[in-house]
Amino acid sequence: MTWITRCALMLVALLLACSGALAQQGPASATPAPPEITLESLRLKVEQIPETADTDEDVQRLNTLTDEITAESERFVASRTTQLNDLNARLGELGPAPAQGAASTETPDITRQRAALTKQRNAIDADIRLARLLIVNAQQHRTEMLAQRRAVFEAKLFERSLSPLTSSFWERMSDEWQGDKEDLAGLSKEFGRGIESALGETGWFAIALGLLLGIGALALAIRVMEACLAWLAARSFPIGRLRRSLLALLTVLAYVLIAGLAGTAVWGTVERLGDWGTRTTRLAGMLVQWLMFLAFVVGLGRAMLSNRRPSWRLPPITDGVARRLWPLPWLVALCALVSGAPLSINQVIDDPLNSMLTNLMPVAAFLATCMLTVFLVRQSRIGASGAESEAADTAAAVERPAWVSLLRGLVGMVLLALLLLVAVGYLAFARVLAGQILWAGIVAVLGYLLLKFADDLWMSLLSSRSTSGQKLQKSMGLRAQTLDQAAVLMSALSRIVIAFYMVVAFIAPLGSTPGELAQRSGRVSTRLKVGEFELDSSAIL
């Protein structure tokens, strides 16, 4: 049996086992019914809505609560509308009330019943109107808060400060650094107290030694993981293009998984042993997330370059260029860390850091990364002899598509624009632009990997030339042309979905989590349905 057949049989067996376990549990394991939605519970949620949206956490909480209030209010209105329709039907059966002053032959019981039903109807109608009013108020409050946040963001984005080319800028940075040192010193002391309480009498030498041993163990685990995946791919994966793209994707996932498990285990152990403050706890949680993101960047770069297995490399680059570019994933990860560290620290300290740390350092790191990348690419060409280098440059110029030259020119213009923005004092705008370019590059590489994997997957499963396609053709009596058309159709649909999420990720903040991207994609798809798609400024704040 092929590995695909084995996986399918294992999945079916797992589903049957789960269904049998659920059947044995019986009605006692049924999930409890959700609590009844009342106007009081809706009012309590409305009171929990934050009054400001200064941070990303406030925006996320604002969106979450507003969506919950809207959904629960709509369910409340739907249930009350059913009751209202029943009361209207019962009132219709009783007939209209007799005119005032006219002689009535109606019995007192019918009159009392009509009065009671009318009172119930009016109360339910009032509840429905109030629930709809809560929906409108919550959505209006969210719109106002996001509009205020957008206005503040635009004001900060295009705020012009002193130019770094002047001495006044550095004098001001020196004055602001005194306050920054106090905030950072307080955070450092809180972190030191937590470390001392967690490790007890252990000295700093032992701590440093343990940290080095942990880094070494992590590096060894990554090496073992790469070797195991390569062995598994060569032994179990089907021969073809899917083998390369699947190995690259599994490599990236393994990097993230190992980094996440290591960071979570270390921080969970240290957190239980020590007495940590609120700021250090939040900062440590951010560090674990950043560790996973940096592992994702490094794993993605190493999977694309594939220096240890050149025959498995996905992008069409030569071995010399790939060997020269081996530091590039680490440079990009370091640049992302320098860009995001000041913003993460600003979320846990009282006063934000000065503009040199928050804006100038990320731009400088991005420019240095771009220059080092250009240097590495140039070195790969200079490494050959003169005749070979000239011949390679001529062949590359002939075979290079027009969009590559256009992209290189656009990148050069962007770098020049960043230098001009920094020179004239638009540091915040330069930082946002550099961060978005860096994030766009990471998303583009990931999108390339996912597009390759989607195309290889469907071609390997449904193509008439593949092993599984030939088995489907024989067992189900399908024509080869039908299988090829199905493979092309499924590949196209997968490409559309991946392209949509790439667009969503392009406008997302640097280092967003998959949950944030999924939540943002829901809002984008809603706006596309109503024809009100717009760029959310909070995405790049």
C-alpha positions as CSV (number, residue, x, y, z in Angstrom):
1,M,0.0,0.0,0.0
2,T,1.2,3.5,-0.7
3,W,1.6,6.1,2.0
4,I,-1.5,7.9,0.8
5,T,-3.7,4.8,1.2
6,R,-2.2,4.1,4.6
7,C,-3.0,7.7,5.8
8,A,-6.5,7.4,4.5
9,L,-7.1,4.1,6.3
10,M,-5.6,5.5,9.5
11,L,-7.9,8.5,9.3
12,V,-11.0,6.3,8.7
13,A,-10.0,4.1,11.7
14,L,-9.6,7.1,13.9
15,L,-13.0,8.5,12.9
16,L,-14.6,5.1,13.6
17,A,-12.9,4.9,17.0
18,C,-14.1,8.4,17.9
19,S,-17.6,7.7,16.8
20,G,-17.7,4.5,18.9
21,A,-16.4,6.3,21.9
22,L,-19.0,9.0,21.6
23,A,-21.7,6.4,21.2
24,Q,-20.6,4.6,24.3
25,Q,-20.6,7.8,26.3
26,G,-24.3,8.2,25.6
27,P,-26.5,11.2,26.6
28,A,-24.6,11.8,29.8
29,S,-21.7,13.3,27.9
30,A,-23.9,15.6,25.9
31,T,-22.7,19.2,26.0
32,P,-24.7,21.5,28.3
33,A,-27.1,23.9,26.7
34,P,-25.8,27.4,26.3
35,P,-27.1,29.9,28.8
36,E,-30.2,31.9,27.8
37,I,-29.5,35.3,26.3
38,T,-31.2,38.1,28.2
39,L,-31.1,41.9,28.0
40,E,-29.2,42.0,31.3
41,S,-26.4,39.8,29.9
42,L,-26.3,41.9,26.8
43,R,-26.0,45.1,28.9
44,L,-23.2,43.6,30.9
45,K,-21.3,42.9,27.7
46,V,-21.9,46.4,26.5
47,E,-20.4,47.7,29.7
48,Q,-17.3,45.6,29.1
49,I,-16.5,47.4,25.8
50,P,-13.3,49.5,26.2
51,E,-13.7,53.2,26.1
52,T,-10.5,53.7,24.2
53,A,-8.6,51.7,21.5
54,D,-5.0,52.8,22.1
55,T,-3.4,49.4,21.9
56,D,-3.8,46.3,19.7
57,E,-5.3,44.4,22.6
58,D,-8.0,47.1,23.0
59,V,-8.8,46.9,19.3
60,Q,-9.0,43.1,19.4
61,R,-11.2,43.2,22.6
62,L,-13.4,45.9,21.0
63,N,-13.9,43.8,17.8
64,T,-14.5,40.6,19.8
65,L,-17.1,42.1,22.2
66,T,-18.9,43.9,19.4
67,D,-19.2,40.8,17.3
68,E,-20.4,38.8,20.3
69,I,-23.0,41.5,21.2
70,T,-24.2,41.6,17.6
71,A,-24.5,37.8,17.3
72,E,-26.2,37.3,20.6
73,S,-28.6,40.2,20.1
74,E,-29.6,38.8,16.7
75,R,-30.3,35.4,18.3
76,F,-32.3,37.2,21.0
77,V,-34.3,39.1,18.4
78,A,-34.9,35.9,16.4
79,S,-36.3,34.1,19.5
80,R,-38.4,37.0,20.6
81,T,-39.7,37.5,17.0
82,T,-41.0,34.0,17.1
83,Q,-42.8,34.7,20.3
84,L,-44.1,38.0,18.9
85,N,-45.6,36.2,15.9
86,D,-47.3,33.7,18.1
87,L,-48.9,36.4,20.2
88,N,-50.0,38.3,17.1
89,A,-51.6,35.1,15.8
90,R,-53.5,34.6,19.1
91,L,-54.6,38.2,19.1
92,G,-55.8,37.8,15.5
93,E,-57.9,34.7,16.6
94,L,-59.6,36.8,19.3
95,G,-60.5,39.4,16.8
96,P,-60.3,43.2,17.1
97,A,-61.3,45.0,20.3
98,P,-64.8,46.6,20.3
99,A,-64.8,50.4,19.6
100,Q,-64.9,52.6,22.7
101,G,-68.4,53.6,23.7
102,A,-70.0,51.0,21.5
103,A,-72.2,48.3,22.9
104,S,-70.1,45.2,23.3
105,T,-71.3,41.6,23.4
106,E,-67.8,40.3,24.2
107,T,-67.4,38.2,27.3
108,P,-65.1,39.5,30.1
109,D,-62.8,36.5,29.8
110,I,-62.0,37.4,26.2
111,T,-61.4,41.0,27.2
112,R,-59.0,40.1,29.9
113,Q,-57.2,37.6,27.7
114,R,-56.8,40.2,25.0
115,A,-55.4,42.7,27.5
116,A,-52.9,40.2,28.9
117,L,-51.8,39.2,25.4
118,T,-51.4,42.8,24.3
119,K,-49.3,43.5,27.4
120,Q,-47.1,40.6,26.7
121,R,-46.8,41.6,23.0
122,N,-45.8,45.2,23.9
123,A,-43.2,44.0,26.4
124,I,-41.6,41.6,23.8
125,D,-41.7,44.3,21.1
126,A,-39.9,46.7,23.5
127,D,-37.3,44.0,24.2
128,I,-36.7,43.5,20.5
129,R,-36.4,47.3,19.9
130,L,-33.9,47.5,22.8
131,A,-31.8,44.6,21.5
132,R,-31.6,46.2,18.1
133,L,-30.6,49.5,19.7
134,L,-27.8,47.7,21.6
135,I,-26.5,46.4,18.2
136,V,-26.5,49.8,16.7
137,N,-24.9,51.4,19.7
138,A,-22.1,48.8,19.9
139,Q,-21.3,49.1,16.2
140,Q,-21.4,52.9,16.3
141,H,-19.0,52.8,19.3
142,R,-16.6,50.5,17.4
143,T,-16.7,52.8,14.3
144,E,-16.0,55.9,16.4
145,M,-13.2,54.2,18.3
146,L,-11.5,52.9,15.1
147,A,-12.0,56.3,13.5
148,Q,-10.2,58.0,16.4
149,R,-7.5,55.4,16.3
150,R,-7.1,55.9,12.6
151,A,-6.9,59.7,13.1
152,V,-4.2,59.3,15.8
153,F,-2.3,56.9,13.6
154,E,-2.3,59.2,10.6
155,A,-1.2,62.1,12.8
156,K,1.7,60.0,14.2
157,L,2.5,58.5,10.9
158,F,3.0,61.8,9.1
159,E,4.4,63.7,12.1
160,R,7.7,65.3,11.2
161,S,10.5,65.3,13.8
162,L,14.0,66.7,13.8
163,S,16.3,65.3,11.1
164,P,19.0,62.8,12.3
165,L,21.5,64.9,10.2
166,T,21.2,67.7,12.8
167,S,22.8,67.9,16.2
168,S,19.5,69.0,17.8
169,F,18.1,65.5,17.1
170,W,20.8,63.7,19.0
171,E,20.7,66.2,21.9
172,R,17.0,65.6,22.2
173,M,17.5,61.8,22.0
174,S,20.1,62.1,24.7
175,D,17.7,63.9,27.0
176,E,14.9,61.4,26.3
177,W,17.3,58.5,26.9
178,Q,17.5,59.4,30.6
179,G,13.8,58.7,31.1
180,D,14.1,55.5,28.9
181,K,16.9,54.2,31.1
182,E,14.7,54.6,34.2
183,D,11.8,52.6,32.6
184,L,14.2,49.9,31.3
185,A,16.0,49.8,34.6
186,G,12.7,49.1,36.4
187,L,11.8,46.4,34.0
188,S,15.3,44.9,34.3
189,K,15.1,44.9,38.1
190,E,11.6,43.2,38.0
191,F,13.0,40.6,35.6
192,G,16.1,40.0,37.8
193,R,13.9,39.5,40.9
194,G,11.9,37.0,39.0
195,I,15.0,35.1,37.9
196,E,16.5,35.1,41.4
197,S,13.2,33.8,42.9
198,A,12.9,31.1,40.3
199,L,16.5,29.8,40.5
200,G,17.1,30.4,44.2
201,E,20.8,30.2,45.1
202,T,21.9,29.5,41.6
203,G,24.5,31.9,40.4
204,W,24.5,33.9,37.1
205,F,27.4,31.7,35.8
206,A,25.2,28.6,36.1
207,I,22.3,30.5,34.5
208,A,24.5,31.5,31.5
209,L,25.8,28.0,31.2
210,G,22.3,26.5,31.3
211,L,21.2,29.0,28.7
212,L,24.1,28.0,26.4
213,L,23.3,24.3,26.9
214,G,19.7,25.0,26.1
215,I,20.6,26.8,22.9
216,G,22.9,23.9,22.0
217,A,20.2,21.4,22.7
218,L,17.8,23.4,20.5
219,A,20.3,23.5,17.7
220,L,20.9,19.8,18.0
221,A,17.2,19.1,18.0
222,I,16.8,21.1,14.8
223,R,19.7,19.2,13.1
224,V,18.2,15.8,14.1
225,M,14.8,17.0,12.9
226,E,16.2,18.0,9.5
227,A,18.0,14.6,9.1
228,C,14.8,12.7,10.1
229,L,12.6,14.6,7.7
230,A,15.1,14.1,4.9
231,W,15.2,10.3,5.6
232,L,11.4,10.1,5.9
233,A,11.0,12.0,2.6
234,A,13.4,9.8,0.7
235,R,11.9,6.7,2.1
236,S,8.1,7.3,2.3
237,F,7.2,10.3,0.2
238,P,6.1,9.6,-3.4
239,I,8.6,10.3,-6.2
240,G,7.9,13.6,-7.9
241,R,7.6,17.3,-7.3
242,L,5.4,16.8,-4.2
243,R,8.3,15.3,-2.4
244,R,10.3,18.6,-2.5
245,S,7.5,21.0,-1.6
246,L,6.1,18.7,1.1
247,L,9.6,18.4,2.7
248,A,10.0,22.2,2.6
249,L,6.6,22.7,4.3
250,L,7.2,20.1,7.0
251,T,10.6,21.7,7.7
252,V,9.0,25.1,8.3
253,L,6.4,23.6,10.6
254,A,9.0,21.6,12.5
255,Y,11.0,24.7,13.2
256,V,8.0,26.5,14.6
257,L,6.9,23.4,16.6
258,I,10.3,22.9,18.2
259,A,10.8,26.5,19.0
260,G,7.3,26.8,20.4
261,L,7.6,23.7,22.6
262,A,11.0,24.7,23.8
263,G,10.0,28.3,24.6
264,T,6.7,27.3,26.3
265,A,8.3,24.5,28.4
266,V,11.2,26.8,29.6
267,W,8.9,29.7,30.4
268,G,6.2,27.5,32.0
269,T,8.8,25.9,34.3
270,V,10.4,29.2,35.3
271,E,7.1,30.9,35.8
272,R,5.9,28.2,38.2
273,L,9.1,28.4,40.2
274,G,9.5,32.2,40.5
275,D,7.6,35.3,41.6
276,W,7.0,37.3,38.4
277,G,5.5,40.7,37.9
278,T,2.8,41.7,35.5
279,R,5.1,43.4,33.1
280,T,7.7,40.6,32.9
281,T,4.9,38.0,32.5
282,R,3.5,39.9,29.5
283,L,7.0,40.4,28.0
284,A,7.9,36.8,28.5
285,G,4.7,35.7,26.6
286,M,5.7,38.1,23.8
287,L,9.2,36.6,23.7
288,V,7.8,33.1,23.3
289,Q,5.7,34.3,20.4
290,W,8.7,36.1,18.9
291,L,10.8,33.0,19.2
292,M,8.2,31.0,17.2
293,F,8.0,33.7,14.6
294,L,11.8,34.0,14.2
295,A,12.0,30.2,14.0
296,F,9.4,30.4,11.2
297,V,11.5,32.9,9.3
298,V,14.7,30.9,9.7
299,G,13.0,27.6,8.8
300,L,11.4,29.2,5.8
301,G,14.7,30.5,4.5
302,R,16.6,27.3,5.1
303,A,13.9,25.3,3.4
304,M,14.0,27.6,0.4
305,L,17.8,27.6,0.1
306,S,18.2,23.9,0.9
307,N,22.0,24.0,0.9
308,R,22.4,20.5,2.3
309,R,20.1,19.0,-0.4
310,P,20.5,21.1,-3.6
311,S,18.4,18.6,-5.7
312,W,15.4,19.3,-3.4
313,R,15.6,23.1,-3.8
314,L,12.3,24.7,-4.9
315,P,13.4,28.1,-6.3
316,P,15.4,28.1,-9.5
317,I,18.7,29.4,-8.0
318,T,22.2,28.1,-8.5
319,D,24.2,26.3,-5.8
320,G,26.7,29.1,-5.6
321,V,24.0,31.7,-4.9
322,A,22.3,29.5,-2.4
323,R,25.6,28.9,-0.5
324,R,26.3,32.7,-0.4
325,L,22.8,33.5,0.8
326,W,22.9,31.1,3.8
327,P,23.1,34.0,6.3
328,L,20.1,35.7,4.8
329,P,17.3,34.0,6.9
330,W,19.2,34.9,10.1
331,L,19.7,38.5,8.9
332,V,15.9,38.8,8.2
333,A,15.1,37.2,11.5
334,L,17.4,39.6,13.3
335,C,15.9,42.6,11.4
336,A,12.4,41.5,12.3
337,L,13.5,41.2,16.0
338,V,15.0,44.7,16.0
339,S,11.9,46.1,14.3
340,G,9.5,44.5,16.7
341,A,11.3,44.6,20.0
342,P,10.8,48.3,20.8
343,L,7.1,48.1,20.0
344,S,6.8,45.1,22.3
345,I,8.6,46.8,25.1
346,N,6.4,49.9,24.7
347,Q,3.4,47.7,25.5
348,V,4.7,46.8,29.0
349,I,6.4,50.0,30.1
350,D,4.7,53.2,31.3
351,D,6.2,55.7,28.8
352,P,7.1,54.8,25.2
353,L,10.8,54.7,24.2
354,N,12.3,57.6,22.2
355,S,11.9,57.8,18.5
356,M,15.5,56.8,17.8
357,L,14.9,53.3,19.4
358,T,11.3,53.0,18.1
359,N,11.7,54.3,14.6
360,L,15.3,54.9,13.6
361,M,16.8,51.6,14.7
362,P,14.3,49.4,12.7
363,V,14.9,51.5,9.6
364,A,18.7,51.2,10.0
365,A,18.4,47.4,10.6
366,F,16.3,47.1,7.4
367,L,18.7,49.1,5.3
368,A,21.6,47.1,6.6
369,T,19.9,43.9,5.8
370,C,19.2,45.0,2.2
371,M,22.8,46.1,1.7
372,L,24.1,42.8,3.1
373,T,21.8,40.9,0.8
374,V,23.0,42.8,-2.2
375,F,26.6,42.2,-1.1
376,L,25.9,38.5,-0.7
377,V,24.4,38.3,-4.2
378,R,27.2,40.2,-5.7
379,Q,29.8,38.0,-4.0
380,S,28.2,34.9,-5.5
381,R,28.9,36.4,-9.0
382,I,32.4,37.7,-8.1
383,G,33.4,34.2,-6.8
384,A,33.6,32.9,-10.3
385,S,36.4,33.7,-12.8
386,G,36.2,36.8,-14.9
387,A,35.1,35.0,-18.1
388,E,32.6,32.8,-16.3
389,S,31.2,35.8,-14.4
390,E,30.8,37.8,-17.6
391,A,29.2,34.9,-19.4
392,A,26.9,34.2,-16.5
393,D,25.9,37.9,-16.3
394,T,25.1,37.9,-20.0
395,A,23.1,34.8,-19.8
396,A,21.2,36.0,-16.8
397,A,20.5,39.3,-18.5
398,V,19.1,37.5,-21.5
399,E,17.0,35.0,-19.5
400,R,15.8,37.5,-16.8
401,P,12.1,38.3,-17.2
402,A,11.0,41.9,-17.4
403,W,9.2,41.9,-14.1
404,V,12.5,41.0,-12.3
405,S,14.2,44.1,-13.6
406,L,11.1,46.1,-12.7
407,L,11.2,44.7,-9.2
408,R,14.8,45.5,-8.8
409,G,14.2,49.1,-9.9
410,L,11.3,49.4,-7.5
411,V,13.3,48.1,-4.6
412,G,16.1,50.6,-5.3
413,M,13.5,53.4,-5.4
414,V,12.0,52.3,-2.1
415,L,15.4,52.2,-0.4
416,L,16.2,55.7,-1.8
417,A,12.8,56.9,-0.5
418,L,13.6,55.5,3.0
419,L,16.8,57.3,3.1
420,L,15.1,60.6,2.1
421,L,12.3,60.1,4.6
422,V,14.8,59.6,7.4
423,A,16.9,62.6,6.2
424,V,13.9,65.0,6.3
425,G,12.6,63.6,9.6
426,Y,9.6,61.4,8.8
427,L,10.9,58.6,11.0
428,A,7.5,57.0,11.8
429,F,6.5,56.7,8.2
430,A,9.9,55.3,7.2
431,R,9.6,52.7,10.0
432,V,6.2,51.6,8.9
433,L,7.2,51.4,5.3
434,A,10.3,49.4,6.1
435,G,8.3,47.0,8.3
436,Q,5.7,46.4,5.7
437,I,8.3,45.7,3.0
438,L,10.0,43.2,5.3
439,W,6.7,41.6,6.1
440,A,5.7,41.5,2.4
441,G,9.0,39.7,1.5
442,I,8.3,37.0,4.2
443,V,4.7,36.6,3.0
444,A,5.8,36.4,-0.6
445,V,8.3,33.6,0.1
446,L,5.6,31.7,2.2
447,G,3.1,32.2,-0.6
448,Y,5.5,30.8,-3.1
449,L,6.0,27.7,-1.0
450,L,2.2,27.2,-0.5
451,L,1.5,27.7,-4.2
452,K,4.1,25.2,-5.1
453,F,2.7,22.7,-2.6
454,A,-0.9,23.2,-3.7
455,D,0.0,22.6,-7.3
456,D,2.2,19.6,-6.6
457,L,-0.4,18.1,-4.3
458,W,-3.3,18.1,-6.7
459,M,-1.2,17.1,-9.6
460,S,0.2,14.2,-7.6
461,L,-3.3,13.1,-6.4
462,L,-5.5,13.6,-9.5
463,S,-3.2,13.8,-12.5
464,S,-3.7,10.9,-15.0
465,R,0.1,10.5,-15.1
466,S,0.4,10.0,-11.3
467,T,0.2,6.7,-9.5
468,S,-2.9,7.6,-7.5
469,G,-4.5,9.1,-10.7
470,Q,-4.0,5.9,-12.6
471,K,-5.6,3.9,-9.7
472,L,-8.6,6.2,-9.7
473,Q,-8.8,5.8,-13.5
474,K,-8.9,2.1,-13.2
475,S,-11.1,1.7,-10.1
476,M,-13.7,4.4,-11.0
477,G,-13.6,4.2,-14.8
478,L,-12.7,7.9,-15.2
479,R,-11.1,9.3,-18.3
480,A,-7.6,10.7,-18.3
481,Q,-8.8,14.0,-19.5
482,T,-11.4,14.3,-16.7
483,L,-8.7,13.6,-14.1
484,D,-6.4,16.2,-15.6
485,Q,-9.2,18.8,-15.7
486,A,-10.0,18.1,-12.0
487,A,-6.4,18.4,-11.0
488,V,-6.1,21.8,-12.8
489,L,-9.4,23.0,-11.3
490,M,-8.5,22.1,-7.8
491,S,-5.1,23.6,-8.2
492,A,-6.6,26.8,-9.5
493,L,-9.1,27.0,-6.5
494,S,-6.2,26.4,-4.1
495,R,-4.2,29.2,-5.7
496,I,-7.1,31.6,-5.4
497,V,-7.5,30.8,-1.7
498,I,-3.8,31.2,-1.1
499,A,-3.7,34.4,-3.0
500,F,-6.6,35.8,-1.0
501,Y,-4.8,35.0,2.3
502,M,-1.6,36.5,1.0
503,V,-3.4,39.8,0.4
504,V,-4.8,39.6,3.9
505,A,-1.4,38.9,5.3
506,F,0.2,41.8,3.2
507,I,-1.9,44.3,5.1
508,A,-1.5,42.6,8.5
509,P,1.0,43.8,11.1
510,L,4.5,42.3,11.3
511,G,4.5,38.9,12.9
512,S,0.8,38.3,13.1
513,T,-0.5,35.1,14.5
514,P,-2.6,32.7,12.4
515,G,-5.6,33.5,14.6
516,E,-5.3,37.2,13.9
517,L,-5.0,36.6,10.2
518,A,-8.1,34.4,10.2
519,Q,-10.0,37.1,12.1
520,R,-8.8,39.8,9.7
521,S,-9.8,37.6,6.7
522,G,-13.3,37.4,8.1
523,R,-13.6,41.1,8.3
524,V,-12.1,41.6,4.8
525,S,-14.5,39.0,3.2
526,T,-17.4,40.8,4.9
527,R,-16.3,44.1,3.4
528,L,-15.9,42.5,0.0
529,K,-19.4,41.3,0.1
530,V,-20.9,44.7,0.8
531,G,-18.4,46.5,-1.5
532,E,-16.7,48.5,1.2
533,F,-13.2,47.1,1.2
534,E,-10.6,49.5,2.6
535,L,-7.2,49.4,4.1
536,D,-7.4,49.2,7.9
537,S,-4.8,51.6,9.4
538,S,-4.6,49.5,12.5
539,A,-3.1,46.7,10.4
540,I,0.2,48.7,10.1
541,L,0.1,50.6,13.4
